[in-house]
Amino acid sequence: MSTWWEARRAARVTQLACVLEFFGAEPVEDPGVGELARAAGALAGEYRASDRGRAVLRAGDLLEQAADALHAADRLRGTPVPVVNHHLRLAALALSHARSCLRTQAYPVVRGVPPA
C-alpha cells in the first residue's frame, strides 16, 4: 500500500507544479513540496496586492490557502504518506477554485443577446 501512496504523492506534486505555472510560477523540473509552498505564497502576495478586480483578490486568498496546505504537507514529511496526501489534496482543491475564479472573470456571461 505504501508504494501506491508514494506514487500518488509524486503525481500530485507534479500536478501542483503545473497548476502553479498557470498562475505565473516558474517551471520546475523536480519540485519539492516546500518549494511549491514558497512559490504559492509569493504568488498569493502578488495576486492579493493586485487592483485587477475582486476575482483576482479572491484567487490570491485561495493561493494563500494552497500555500498553507503545502507548508503543512512539507512540515509533516515524517508522518504517514496518506496524511501528507490529504494536505496536497487540499492545496489542489484551493488552486482549482482559484483557477475557476480567474476563468469566470476572463469569460463573462453575455445575456440578452438576440439571435442573428
Buried (B, 14 or more C-beta within 10 A) or exposed (E): EEEEBEEBBEEBBEBBBEBBEEBEBEEBEEBBBBBBBBBBBBBBBEBBEEEEEEBBBBBBBBBBBBBBBBBBBBBBEEEEBEBBBBBBBBBBBBBEBBBBBBEEBEEEEEEEEEEE
